[in-house]
Amino acid sequence: MYTHIGDQSMETIEDFDKWLREYKPPITQYVAVFDPNTGQVISVGPDHAFADHKHVVQISQEIAESIITAETQIHNCQINIDSGQLEIAEKKTLIKLDDVLHRISDIKYSEELKSDIHLTYNSKSKWLKVQLSAEYGGTKKHKSSVRARKFIWDGTTDMDFLITDYNDPNLIFQMFSVKLNELVGHNVTIKNIEYDRFSVYTRRLFKNYLIEYK
């Protein structure tokens, strides 16, 4: 049996063959879905899988695959709300530099004006504010600060402080603890510090601690 193929049909087949030879599959675009309030990355994948999500940013295939395969932990990933860029934080756990109680120096009498941990006492309102340097993800900014690195601090890392008689760690008025991850992007305020004159002691996790009295 002989089947005749018309000129139009032949052209259609040739057009299809040409299209097939020249066809290039579309490049898969990957995105990260994030919490608009915190910037925390919730999920990653091809853009068509998250077409209904409002809060997404485009990321590279390399980063997406690294997160999908768990080579990069998703809870270490955050979107910088200002720049719209994905940032991978450094997971960090600190241990005490030593096991000795150190008095936190008054900034007025210290040659070092840049602190890793900064305490501020307001004598009128009777509160003590604890801040982490912005270089480590905290709120205390210094004029000479370098570009902040991104950290995910171990949530179990506690900093213990002793409020004592002035320059006397043996006479303890009060003790309090602050979890290091609580100081990322925030400060912690301890209220009702009603002492005329006192010092604060701690076992150091960082090198430089300062306190200022206002």
Backbone as JSON Lines, residues from 0, in Angstrom:
{"i":0,"aa":"M","n":[0.86,-1.18,0.0],"ca":[0.0,0.0,0.0],"c":[0.9,1.23,0.0]}
{"i":1,"aa":"Y","n":[0.51,2.24,-0.74],"ca":[1.29,3.46,-0.87],"c":[0.47,4.61,-0.33]}
{"i":2,"aa":"T","n":[1.07,5.37,0.56],"ca":[0.38,6.52,1.13],"c":[1.08,7.79,0.67]}
{"i":3,"aa":"H","n":[0.33,8.66,0.06],"ca":[0.9,9.89,-0.45],"c":[0.91,10.95,0.65]}
{"i":4,"aa":"I","n":[2.02,11.6,0.82],"ca":[2.12,12.68,1.78],"c":[2.22,13.99,1.01]}
{"i":5,"aa":"G","n":[1.3,14.85,1.2],"ca":[1.27,16.1,0.46],"c":[2.41,17.01,0.83]}
{"i":6,"aa":"D","n":[2.62,18.05,0.01],"ca":[3.71,19.0,0.25],"c":[3.56,19.69,1.61]}
{"i":7,"aa":"Q","n":[2.32,20.02,1.96],"ca":[2.08,20.73,3.22],"c":[2.43,19.86,4.43]}
{"i":8,"aa":"S","n":[2.07,18.54,4.33],"ca":[2.39,17.62,5.41],"c":[3.89,17.45,5.55]}
{"i":9,"aa":"M","n":[4.58,17.37,4.39],"ca":[6.03,17.21,4.41],"c":[6.69,18.42,5.05]}
{"i":10,"aa":"E","n":[6.19,19.62,4.73],"ca":[6.75,20.84,5.31],"c":[6.56,20.86,6.83]}
{"i":11,"aa":"T","n":[5.39,20.35,7.26],"ca":[5.12,20.31,8.71],"c":[6.1,19.4,9.42]}
{"i":12,"aa":"I","n":[6.38,18.25,8.84],"ca":[7.33,17.3,9.43],"c":[8.73,17.9,9.46]}
{"i":13,"aa":"E","n":[9.11,18.57,8.35],"ca":[10.44,19.18,8.3],"c":[10.56,20.3,9.33]}
{"i":14,"aa":"D","n":[9.47,21.08,9.5],"ca":[9.49,22.15,10.49],"c":[9.65,21.58,11.91]}
{"i":15,"aa":"F","n":[8.95,20.46,12.15],"ca":[9.04,19.83,13.47],"c":[10.45,19.3,13.72]}
{"i":16,"aa":"D","n":[11.05,18.65,12.67],"ca":[12.41,18.14,12.82],"c":[13.4,19.26,13.09]}
{"i":17,"aa":"K","n":[13.2,20.39,12.42],"ca":[14.09,21.53,12.62],"c":[13.91,22.08,14.03]}
{"i":18,"aa":"W","n":[12.66,22.18,14.49],"ca":[12.38,22.67,15.84],"c":[12.99,21.76,16.9]}
{"i":19,"aa":"L","n":[12.9,20.43,16.64],"ca":[13.44,19.47,17.6],"c":[14.95,19.58,17.69]}
{"i":20,"aa":"R","n":[15.62,19.79,16.52],"ca":[17.08,19.93,16.51],"c":[17.52,21.19,17.25]}
{"i":21,"aa":"E","n":[16.74,22.24,17.14],"ca":[17.12,23.53,17.71],"c":[16.57,23.76,19.11]}
{"i":22,"aa":"Y","n":[15.72,22.83,19.58],"ca":[15.05,23.04,20.86],"c":[16.03,23.0,22.02]}
{"i":23,"aa":"K","n":[15.92,23.95,22.86],"ca":[16.7,23.98,24.09],"c":[15.73,24.07,25.26]}
{"i":24,"aa":"P","n":[15.76,23.09,26.15],"ca":[14.82,23.12,27.28],"c":[15.05,24.37,28.12]}
{"i":25,"aa":"P","n":[13.98,24.95,28.66],"ca":[14.15,26.16,29.48],"c":[14.99,25.87,30.72]}
{"i":26,"aa":"I","n":[15.8,26.85,31.07],"ca":[16.64,26.72,32.26],"c":[15.77,26.78,33.51]}
{"i":27,"aa":"T","n":[15.95,25.82,34.39],"ca":[15.17,25.81,35.63],"c":[15.66,26.91,36.56]}
{"i":28,"aa":"Q","n":[14.75,27.76,36.95],"ca":[15.07,28.81,37.9],"c":[14.7,28.34,39.31]}
{"i":29,"aa":"Y","n":[15.61,28.53,40.24],"ca":[15.35,28.1,41.61],"c":[15.06,29.32,42.5]}
{"i":30,"aa":"V","n":[14.21,29.11,43.46],"ca":[13.85,30.19,44.38],"c":[13.88,29.68,45.81]}
{"i":31,"aa":"A","n":[13.97,30.64,46.72],"ca":[13.86,30.34,48.16],"c":[12.62,31.04,48.68]}
{"i":32,"aa":"V","n":[11.82,30.29,49.43],"ca":[10.64,30.84,50.09],"c":[11.07,31.25,51.49]}
{"i":33,"aa":"F","n":[10.69,32.45,51.93],"ca":[11.17,32.92,53.23],"c":[10.06,33.59,54.03]}
{"i":34,"aa":"D","n":[10.29,33.64,55.34],"ca":[9.39,34.33,56.26],"c":[9.66,35.83,56.14]}
{"i":35,"aa":"P","n":[8.66,36.64,55.75],"ca":[8.9,38.07,55.53],"c":[9.24,38.83,56.82]}
{"i":36,"aa":"N","n":[8.93,38.27,57.96],"ca":[9.2,38.96,59.23],"c":[10.62,38.74,59.72]}
{"i":37,"aa":"T","n":[11.14,37.53,59.54],"ca":[12.47,37.19,60.06],"c":[13.51,36.98,58.97]}
{"i":38,"aa":"G","n":[13.07,36.75,57.74],"ca":[14.01,36.44,56.66],"c":[14.43,34.99,56.63]}
{"i":39,"aa":"Q","n":[13.96,34.18,57.57],"ca":[14.35,32.77,57.63],"c":[13.84,32.03,56.4]}
{"i":40,"aa":"V","n":[14.74,31.26,55.77],"ca":[14.36,30.47,54.6],"c":[13.54,29.27,55.04]}
{"i":41,"aa":"I","n":[12.38,29.09,54.37],"ca":[11.46,28.02,54.74],"c":[11.61,26.82,53.81]}
{"i":42,"aa":"S","n":[11.79,27.11,52.51],"ca":[11.89,26.02,51.53],"c":[12.59,26.54,50.28]}
{"i":43,"aa":"V","n":[13.15,25.62,49.5],"ca":[13.76,25.97,48.21],"c":[13.33,24.96,47.17]}
{"i":44,"aa":"G","n":[13.38,25.36,45.9],"ca":[13.02,24.47,44.81],"c":[12.82,25.25,43.52]}
{"i":45,"aa":"P","n":[12.4,24.58,42.45],"ca":[12.15,25.27,41.19],"c":[11.01,26.26,41.32]}
{"i":46,"aa":"D","n":[11.09,27.36,40.57],"ca":[10.12,28.44,40.74],"c":[8.69,28.02,40.47]}
{"i":47,"aa":"H","n":[8.48,27.07,39.53],"ca":[7.11,26.68,39.2],"c":[6.43,25.96,40.38]}
{"i":48,"aa":"A","n":[7.24,25.43,41.3],"ca":[6.66,24.73,42.45],"c":[6.13,25.71,43.49]}
{"i":49,"aa":"F","n":[6.55,26.97,43.39],"ca":[6.13,27.96,44.38],"c":[5.49,29.17,43.71]}
{"i":50,"aa":"A","n":[4.77,28.9,42.64],"ca":[4.16,29.99,41.87],"c":[3.16,30.79,42.69]}
{"i":51,"aa":"D","n":[2.55,30.19,43.68],"ca":[1.52,30.87,44.48],"c":[2.09,31.58,45.7]}
{"i":52,"aa":"H","n":[3.4,31.49,45.92],"ca":[4.0,32.11,47.11],"c":[4.45,33.54,46.78]}
{"i":53,"aa":"K","n":[4.18,34.45,47.69],"ca":[4.53,35.86,47.49],"c":[5.98,36.16,47.86]}
{"i":54,"aa":"H","n":[6.44,35.53,48.92],"ca":[7.74,35.9,49.47],"c":[8.8,34.91,49.01]}
{"i":55,"aa":"V","n":[9.32,35.13,47.83],"ca":[10.35,34.28,47.25],"c":[11.44,35.15,46.63]}
{"i":56,"aa":"V","n":[12.64,34.63,46.6],"ca":[13.74,35.29,45.89],"c":[14.45,34.23,45.05]}
{"i":57,"aa":"Q","n":[14.98,34.66,43.93],"ca":[15.68,33.74,43.04],"c":[17.07,33.44,43.6]}
{"i":58,"aa":"I","n":[17.47,32.17,43.55],"ca":[18.79,31.76,44.02],"c":[19.44,30.9,42.95]}
{"i":59,"aa":"S","n":[20.72,30.69,43.06],"ca":[21.45,29.91,42.05],"c":[21.13,28.42,42.2]}
{"i":60,"aa":"Q","n":[21.3,27.7,41.12],"ca":[21.08,26.26,41.14],"c":[22.05,25.58,42.11]}
{"i":61,"aa":"E","n":[23.28,26.09,42.15],"ca":[24.29,25.51,43.03],"c":[23.87,25.59,44.49]}
{"i":62,"aa":"I","n":[23.41,26.77,44.91],"ca":[22.98,26.94,46.3],"c":[21.74,26.12,46.58]}
{"i":63,"aa":"A","n":[20.78,26.14,45.63],"ca":[19.54,25.38,45.81],"c":[19.83,23.9,46.01]}
{"i":64,"aa":"E","n":[20.67,23.32,45.17],"ca":[20.98,21.9,45.27],"c":[21.75,21.6,46.55]}
{"i":65,"aa":"S","n":[22.57,22.54,46.99],"ca":[23.31,22.35,48.23],"c":[22.35,22.26,49.41]}
{"i":66,"aa":"I","n":[21.29,23.09,49.39],"ca":[20.3,23.06,50.47],"c":[19.42,21.82,50.36]}
{"i":67,"aa":"I","n":[19.01,21.49,49.14],"ca":[18.13,20.33,48.94],"c":[18.81,19.03,49.38]}
{"i":68,"aa":"T","n":[20.11,18.91,49.13],"ca":[20.84,17.7,49.51],"c":[21.33,17.75,50.96]}
{"i":69,"aa":"A","n":[21.0,18.84,51.67],"ca":[21.36,19.03,53.08],"c":[22.87,19.24,53.28]}
{"i":70,"aa":"E","n":[23.59,19.5,52.21],"ca":[25.0,19.88,52.37],"c":[25.08,21.22,53.12]}
{"i":71,"aa":"T","n":[24.11,22.1,52.8],"ca":[23.92,23.34,53.54],"c":[22.62,23.22,54.31]}
{"i":72,"aa":"Q","n":[22.66,23.43,55.61],"ca":[21.46,23.31,56.44],"c":[20.54,24.51,56.2]}
{"i":73,"aa":"I","n":[19.26,24.22,55.93],"ca":[18.32,25.29,55.6],"c":[18.13,26.26,56.76]}
{"i":74,"aa":"H","n":[18.25,25.79,58.01],"ca":[18.06,26.7,59.14],"c":[19.22,27.66,59.31]}
{"i":75,"aa":"N","n":[20.3,27.45,58.54],"ca":[21.42,28.4,58.54],"c":[21.26,29.46,57.46]}
{"i":76,"aa":"C","n":[20.18,29.38,56.69],"ca":[19.98,30.26,55.54],"c":[18.95,31.33,55.86]}
{"i":77,"aa":"Q","n":[19.26,32.55,55.46],"ca":[18.38,33.67,55.75],"c":[18.42,34.65,54.59]}
{"i":78,"aa":"I","n":[17.28,35.28,54.33],"ca":[17.22,36.3,53.29],"c":[17.45,37.66,53.93]}
{"i":79,"aa":"N","n":[18.4,38.4,53.4],"ca":[18.6,39.77,53.84],"c":[17.45,40.6,53.28]}
{"i":80,"aa":"I","n":[16.56,41.06,54.14],"ca":[15.35,41.75,53.69],"c":[15.69,42.99,52.89]}
{"i":81,"aa":"D","n":[16.78,43.68,53.24],"ca":[17.15,44.92,52.55],"c":[17.69,44.66,51.15]}
{"i":82,"aa":"S","n":[18.57,43.67,51.02],"ca":[19.2,43.41,49.71],"c":[18.47,42.37,48.89]}
{"i":83,"aa":"G","n":[17.64,41.55,49.54],"ca":[16.95,40.48,48.82],"c":[17.85,39.31,48.48]}
{"i":84,"aa":"Q","n":[19.01,39.23,49.12],"ca":[19.98,38.17,48.84],"c":[19.94,37.11,49.93]}
{"i":85,"aa":"L","n":[20.18,35.86,49.53],"ca":[20.26,34.77,50.48],"c":[21.64,34.78,51.13]}
{"i":86,"aa":"E","n":[21.67,34.67,52.44],"ca":[22.92,34.64,53.18],"c":[22.98,33.36,54.01]}
{"i":87,"aa":"I","n":[24.13,32.73,54.0],"ca":[24.33,31.5,54.75],"c":[25.13,31.84,55.99]}
{"i":88,"aa":"A","n":[24.53,31.61,57.14],"ca":[25.16,31.98,58.4],"c":[26.17,30.93,58.82]}
{"i":89,"aa":"E","n":[27.09,31.38,59.62],"ca":[28.11,30.49,60.19],"c":[27.62,29.98,61.53]}
{"i":90,"aa":"K","n":[27.5,28.66,61.65],"ca":[27.08,28.07,62.93],"c":[28.25,28.14,63.9]}
{"i":91,"aa":"K","n":[28.0,28.69,65.06],"ca":[29.11,28.91,65.97],"c":[28.7,28.59,67.4]}
{"i":92,"aa":"T","n":[29.55,27.86,68.08],"ca":[29.36,27.56,69.49],"c":[30.58,28.05,70.24]}
{"i":93,"aa":"L","n":[30.35,28.77,71.32],"ca":[31.47,29.31,72.09],"c":[31.66,28.52,73.38]}
{"i":94,"aa":"I","n":[32.89,28.48,73.81],"ca":[33.21,27.93,75.13],"c":[33.94,29.02,75.92]}
{"i":95,"aa":"K","n":[33.96,28.89,77.2],"ca":[34.61,29.91,78.03],"c":[36.09,30.02,77.68]}
{"i":96,"aa":"L","n":[36.57,31.28,77.62],"ca":[38.0,31.49,77.38],"c":[38.82,30.99,78.55]}
{"i":97,"aa":"D","n":[38.25,31.11,79.72],"ca":[38.89,30.58,80.92],"c":[37.8,30.41,81.97]}
{"i":98,"aa":"D","n":[38.15,29.91,83.12],"ca":[37.16,29.66,84.17],"c":[37.31,30.66,85.32]}
{"i":99,"aa":"V","n":[37.82,31.83,85.0],"ca":[38.07,32.85,86.02],"c":[37.0,33.93,85.91]}
{"i":100,"aa":"L","n":[36.53,34.4,87.06],"ca":[35.59,35.52,87.05],"c":[36.33,36.81,86.69]}
{"i":101,"aa":"H","n":[35.8,37.53,85.72],"ca":[36.39,38.79,85.31],"c":[35.42,39.93,85.59]}
{"i":102,"aa":"R","n":[35.95,41.0,86.14],"ca":[35.13,42.19,86.32],"c":[35.0,42.91,84.99]}
{"i":103,"aa":"I","n":[33.78,43.27,84.62],"ca":[33.56,43.99,83.36],"c":[33.96,45.44,83.57]}
{"i":104,"aa":"S","n":[34.87,45.91,82.75],"ca":[35.47,47.23,82.93],"c":[34.48,48.35,82.61]}
{"i":105,"aa":"D","n":[34.58,49.41,83.41],"ca":[33.82,50.63,83.15],"c":[34.43,51.31,81.92]}
{"i":106,"aa":"I","n":[33.59,51.66,80.95],"ca":[34.1,52.23,79.7],"c":[34.87,53.53,79.94]}
{"i":107,"aa":"K","n":[34.56,54.24,81.04],"ca":[35.25,55.49,81.34],"c":[36.71,55.27,81.69]}
{"i":108,"aa":"Y","n":[37.03,54.08,82.19],"ca":[38.4,53.82,82.64],"c":[39.1,52.78,81.77]}
{"i":109,"aa":"S","n":[38.53,52.49,80.63],"ca":[39.1,51.45,79.78],"c":[39.79,52.06,78.56]}
{"i":110,"aa":"E","n":[40.94,51.52,78.22],"ca":[41.62,51.94,77.0],"c":[40.94,51.35,75.77]}
{"i":111,"aa":"E","n":[40.28,50.22,75.96],"ca":[39.56,49.56,74.87],"c":[38.14,50.11,74.82]}
{"i":112,"aa":"L","n":[37.79,50.75,73.71],"ca":[36.46,51.36,73.59],"c":[35.51,50.53,72.74]}
{"i":113,"aa":"K","n":[36.01,49.42,72.24],"ca":[35.19,48.55,71.39],"c":[34.9,47.26,72.14]}
{"i":114,"aa":"S","n":[33.64,46.93,72.29],"ca":[33.25,45.76,73.09],"c":[32.59,44.7,72.23]}
{"i":115,"aa":"D","n":[32.8,43.44,72.63],"ca":[32.04,42.33,72.03],"c":[30.71,42.18,72.75]}
{"i":116,"aa":"I","n":[30.75,42.32,74.07],"ca":[29.54,42.34,74.9],"c":[29.51,43.68,75.62]}
{"i":117,"aa":"H","n":[28.4,44.4,75.45],"ca":[28.3,45.75,76.0],"c":[27.11,45.84,76.94]}
{"i":118,"aa":"L","n":[27.37,46.3,78.17],"ca":[26.32,46.49,79.17],"c":[26.12,47.99,79.39]}
{"i":119,"aa":"T","n":[24.88,48.39,79.53],"ca":[24.55,49.79,79.81],"c":[23.6,49.83,81.0]}
{"i":120,"aa":"Y","n":[24.0,50.58,82.03],"ca":[23.15,50.71,83.21],"c":[22.53,52.1,83.23]}
{"i":121,"aa":"N","n":[21.21,52.17,83.32],"ca":[20.49,53.42,83.43],"c":[20.11,53.62,84.89]}
{"i":122,"aa":"S","n":[20.78,54.55,85.55],"ca":[20.58,54.74,86.99],"c":[19.21,55.33,87.31]}
{"i":123,"aa":"K","n":[18.62,56.04,86.37],"ca":[17.31,56.63,86.62],"c":[16.21,55.58,86.52]}
{"i":124,"aa":"S","n":[16.26,54.77,85.45],"ca":[15.23,53.76,85.24],"c":[15.55,52.44,85.92]}
{"i":125,"aa":"K","n":[16.77,52.28,86.4],"ca":[17.19,51.09,87.14],"c":[17.15,49.81,86.29]}
{"i":126,"aa":"W","n":[17.57,49.95,85.03],"ca":[17.67,48.74,84.2],"c":[19.08,48.59,83.65]}
{"i":127,"aa":"L","n":[19.42,47.35,83.34],"ca":[20.73,47.0,82.79],"c":[20.52,46.33,81.44]}
{"i":128,"aa":"K","n":[21.03,46.94,80.41],"ca":[20.86,46.42,79.05],"c":[22.11,45.67,78.61]}
{"i":129,"aa":"V","n":[21.9,44.5,78.01],"ca":[23.0,43.67,77.51],"c":[22.91,43.62,76.0]}
{"i":130,"aa":"Q","n":[24.03,43.94,75.34],"ca":[24.08,43.93,73.88],"c":[25.29,43.15,73.37]}
{"i":131,"aa":"L","n":[25.1,42.56,72.22],"ca":[26.18,41.88,71.49],"c":[26.64,42.81,70.37]}
{"i":132,"aa":"S","n":[27.92,42.8,70.08],"ca":[28.45,43.64,69.01],"c":[27.76,43.31,67.68]}
{"i":133,"aa":"A","n":[27.54,44.36,66.87],"ca":[26.92,44.18,65.56],"c":[27.76,43.27,64.66]}
{"i":134,"aa":"E","n":[29.04,43.2,64.9],"ca":[29.9,42.33,64.1],"c":[29.55,40.86,64.27]}
{"i":135,"aa":"Y","n":[28.9,40.54,65.39],"ca":[28.49,39.17,65.65],"c":[26.98,38.99,65.53]}
{"i":136,"aa":"G","n":[26.33,39.97,64.93],"ca":[24.89,39.86,64.71],"c":[24.04,40.57,65.74]}
{"i":137,"aa":"G","n":[24.69,41.31,66.67],"ca":[23.95,42.01,67.71],"c":[23.59,43.43,67.34]}
{"i":138,"aa":"T","n":[23.24,44.22,68.35],"ca":[22.73,45.57,68.13],"c":[23.72,46.68,68.48]}
{"i":139,"aa":"K","n":[24.83,46.34,69.11],"ca":[25.79,47.36,69.52],"c":[26.74,47.68,68.37]}
{"i":140,"aa":"K","n":[26.63,48.92,67.86],"ca":[27.46,49.34,66.74],"c":[28.61,50.2,67.23]}
{"i":141,"aa":"H","n":[29.75,50.02,66.6],"ca":[30.93,50.81,66.91],"c":[31.37,51.55,65.65]}
{"i":142,"aa":"K","n":[32.02,52.67,65.83],"ca":[32.45,53.47,64.68],"c":[33.42,52.69,63.79]}
{"i":143,"aa":"S","n":[34.23,51.87,64.4],"ca":[35.26,51.14,63.64],"c":[34.84,49.71,63.32]}
{"i":144,"aa":"S","n":[33.55,49.44,63.39],"ca":[33.09,48.07,63.18],"c":[33.36,47.62,61.74]}
{"i":145,"aa":"V","n":[33.77,46.37,61.61],"ca":[33.94,45.78,60.28],"c":[32.58,45.24,59.85]}
{"i":146,"aa":"R","n":[32.52,44.79,58.58],"ca":[31.27,44.26,58.07],"c":[30.82,43.07,58.91]}
{"i":147,"aa":"A","n":[29.56,43.08,59.3],"ca":[29.03,42.03,60.16],"c":[29.03,40.68,59.45]}
{"i":148,"aa":"R","n":[29.46,39.66,60.16],"ca":[29.34,38.29,59.66],"c":[28.01,37.73,60.13]}
{"i":149,"aa":"K","n":[27.53,36.74,59.42],"ca":[26.26,36.12,59.78],"c":[26.52,34.88,60.62]}
{"i":150,"aa":"F","n":[25.92,34.85,61.8],"ca":[26.11,33.73,62.7],"c":[24.77,33.13,63.09]}
{"i":151,"aa":"I","n":[24.77,31.84,63.26],"ca":[23.67,31.16,63.95],"c":[24.29,30.66,65.25]}
{"i":152,"aa":"W","n":[23.95,31.31,66.34],"ca":[24.57,30.95,67.61],"c":[23.85,29.76,68.23]}
{"i":153,"aa":"D","n":[24.61,28.93,68.84],"ca":[24.06,27.77,69.55],"c":[23.1,28.26,70.63]}
{"i":154,"aa":"G","n":[21.85,27.83,70.55],"ca":[20.83,28.3,71.47],"c":[21.03,27.86,72.9]}
{"i":155,"aa":"T","n":[21.97,26.96,73.15],"ca":[22.22,26.49,74.52],"c":[23.34,27.26,75.19]}
{"i":156,"aa":"T","n":[23.96,28.2,74.46],"ca":[25.09,28.93,75.02],"c":[24.61,30.02,75.97]}
{"i":157,"aa":"D","n":[24.87,29.84,77.25],"ca":[24.45,30.8,78.27],"c":[25.63,31.67,78.69]}
{"i":158,"aa":"M","n":[25.32,32.93,78.94],"ca":[26.29,33.83,79.57],"c":[25.77,34.18,80.96]}
{"i":159,"aa":"D","n":[26.55,33.9,81.96],"ca":[26.15,34.15,83.35],"c":[26.84,35.41,83.87]}
{"i":160,"aa":"F","n":[26.06,36.25,84.52],"ca":[26.58,37.49,85.07],"c":[26.28,37.57,86.57]}
{"i":161,"aa":"L","n":[27.23,38.14,87.31],"ca":[27.05,38.37,88.75],"c":[27.08,39.87,89.0]}
{"i":162,"aa":"I","n":[26.06,40.37,89.63],"ca":[26.06,41.76,90.08],"c":[26.52,41.74,91.54]}
{"i":163,"aa":"T","n":[27.6,42.41,91.81],"ca":[28.24,42.31,93.12],"c":[28.47,43.7,93.72]}
{"i":164,"aa":"D","n":[28.91,43.69,94.94],"ca":[29.37,44.93,95.55],"c":[30.53,45.46,94.71]}
{"i":165,"aa":"Y","n":[30.77,46.74,94.8],"ca":[31.77,47.37,93.94],"c":[33.15,46.71,94.12]}
{"i":166,"aa":"N","n":[33.63,46.15,93.02],"ca":[34.95,45.5,92.98],"c":[35.1,44.33,93.95]}
{"i":167,"aa":"D","n":[34.0,43.75,94.37],"ca":[34.07,42.64,95.32],"c":[33.16,41.49,94.86]}
{"i":168,"aa":"P","n":[33.71,40.5,94.17],"ca":[32.91,39.39,93.66],"c":[32.4,38.45,94.75]}
{"i":169,"aa":"N","n":[32.88,38.64,95.97],"ca":[32.45,37.76,97.06],"c":[31.09,38.16,97.63]}
{"i":170,"aa":"L","n":[30.71,39.41,97.42],"ca":[29.43,39.88,97.93],"c":[28.47,40.03,96.74]}
{"i":171,"aa":"I","n":[27.69,38.97,96.51],"ca":[26.84,38.92,95.32],"c":[25.46,39.48,95.65]}
{"i":172,"aa":"F","n":[25.04,40.46,94.86],"ca":[23.7,41.03,95.02],"c":[22.66,40.26,94.18]}
{"i":173,"aa":"Q","n":[23.09,39.89,92.99],"ca":[22.12,39.3,92.05],"c":[22.86,38.53,90.96]}
{"i":174,"aa":"M","n":[22.21,37.51,90.41],"ca":[22.76,36.75,89.29],"c":[21.72,36.71,88.17]}
{"i":175,"aa":"F","n":[22.19,36.73,86.93],"ca":[21.27,36.56,85.8],"c":[22.02,35.93,84.63]}
{"i":176,"aa":"S","n":[21.27,35.29,83.75],"ca":[21.84,34.62,82.58],"c":[21.16,35.13,81.31]}
{"i":177,"aa":"V","n":[21.92,35.15,80.24],"ca":[21.4,35.54,78.92],"c":[21.88,34.51,77.91]}
{"i":178,"aa":"K","n":[20.94,33.97,77.13],"ca":[21.33,33.06,76.05],"c":[21.88,33.88,74.89]}
{"i":179,"aa":"L","n":[22.98,33.42,74.35],"ca":[23.67,34.18,73.32],"c":[22.79,34.45,72.11]}
{"i":180,"aa":"N","n":[22.0,33.47,71.71],"ca":[21.18,33.67,70.52],"c":[20.06,34.69,70.74]}
{"i":181,"aa":"E","n":[19.77,35.02,72.01],"ca":[18.77,36.05,72.3],"c":[19.28,37.45,71.95]}
{"i":182,"aa":"L","n":[20.58,37.58,71.77],"ca":[21.18,38.89,71.5],"c":[21.37,39.15,70.01]}
{"i":183,"aa":"V","n":[20.97,38.21,69.17],"ca":[21.08,38.41,67.73],"c":[19.92,39.28,67.26]}
{"i":184,"aa":"G","n":[20.25,40.51,66.87],"ca":[19.23,41.44,66.41],"c":[18.41,42.08,67.52]}
{"i":185,"aa":"H","n":[18.72,41.75,68.77],"ca":[17.95,42.27,69.9],"c":[18.9,42.58,71.05]}
{"i":186,"aa":"N","n":[18.38,43.29,72.05],"ca":[19.12,43.41,73.31],"c":[18.25,42.83,74.41]}
{"i":187,"aa":"V","n":[18.87,42.51,75.52],"ca":[18.15,41.97,76.68],"c":[18.28,42.98,77.81]}
{"i":188,"aa":"T","n":[17.16,43.3,78.44],"ca":[17.15,44.28,79.52],"c":[16.76,43.61,80.83]}
{"i":189,"aa":"I","n":[17.59,43.79,81.82],"ca":[17.33,43.28,83.17],"c":[16.81,44.46,84.0]}
{"i":190,"aa":"K","n":[15.63,44.32,84.55],"ca":[14.99,45.43,85.27],"c":[15.22,45.34,86.78]}
{"i":191,"aa":"N","n":[14.92,46.44,87.43],"ca":[14.96,46.53,88.9],"c":[16.36,46.29,89.47]}
{"i":192,"aa":"I","n":[17.35,46.89,88.84],"ca":[18.71,46.83,89.37],"c":[18.88,48.05,90.28]}
{"i":193,"aa":"E","n":[18.53,47.91,91.52],"ca":[18.45,49.05,92.42],"c":[19.59,49.05,93.44]}
{"i":194,"aa":"Y","n":[20.8,49.26,92.91],"ca":[21.97,49.29,93.79],"c":[22.71,50.61,93.54]}
{"i":195,"aa":"D","n":[23.18,51.21,94.61],"ca":[23.84,52.5,94.48],"c":[25.15,52.4,93.73]}
{"i":196,"aa":"R","n":[25.89,51.35,94.04],"ca":[27.2,51.18,93.41],"c":[27.48,49.69,93.3]}
{"i":197,"aa":"F","n":[27.84,49.25,92.14],"ca":[28.04,47.81,91.96],"c":[29.0,47.55,90.82]}
{"i":198,"aa":"S","n":[29.45,46.3,90.74],"ca":[30.26,45.82,89.62],"c":[29.56,44.6,89.02]}
{"i":199,"aa":"V","n":[29.95,44.25,87.81],"ca":[29.41,43.06,87.16],"c":[30.58,42.16,86.78]}
{"i":200,"aa":"Y","n":[30.46,40.9,87.16],"ca":[31.49,39.91,86.85],"c":[30.91,38.82,85.95]}
{"i":201,"aa":"T","n":[31.81,38.22,85.15],"ca":[31.38,37.11,84.29],"c":[32.58,36.25,83.94]}
{"i":202,"aa":"R","n":[32.31,35.05,83.48],"ca":[33.34,34.2,82.88],"c":[33.27,34.42,81.37]}
{"i":203,"aa":"R","n":[34.37,34.81,80.78],"ca":[34.36,35.34,79.43],"c":[34.14,34.27,78.35]}
{"i":204,"aa":"L","n":[33.22,34.6,77.45],"ca":[33.08,33.86,76.2],"c":[33.74,34.65,75.07]}
{"i":205,"aa":"F","n":[33.74,35.96,75.22],"ca":[34.37,36.85,74.25],"c":[35.57,37.54,74.9]}
{"i":206,"aa":"K","n":[36.32,38.24,74.1],"ca":[37.53,38.89,74.6],"c":[37.21,40.19,75.34]}
{"i":207,"aa":"N","n":[36.36,41.03,74.75],"ca":[36.17,42.37,75.3],"c":[34.76,42.59,75.82]}
{"i":208,"aa":"Y","n":[34.66,42.93,77.09],"ca":[33.41,43.29,77.75],"c":[33.54,44.69,78.33]}
{"i":209,"aa":"L","n":[32.5,45.51,78.16],"ca":[32.5,46.84,78.74],"c":[31.13,47.14,79.34]}
{"i":210,"aa":"I","n":[31.14,48.03,80.35],"ca":[29.89,48.5,80.93],"c":[29.96,50.03,81.02]}
{"i":211,"aa":"E","n":[28.85,50.67,80.74],"ca":[28.78,52.12,80.94],"c":[27.6,52.43,81.85]}
{"i":212,"aa":"Y","n":[27.85,53.39,82.74],"ca":[26.84,53.79,83.72],"c":[26.3,55.16,83.31]}
{"i":213,"aa":"K","n":[24.98,55.25,83.2],"ca":[24.37,56.52,82.79],"c":[23.46,57.05,83.88]}
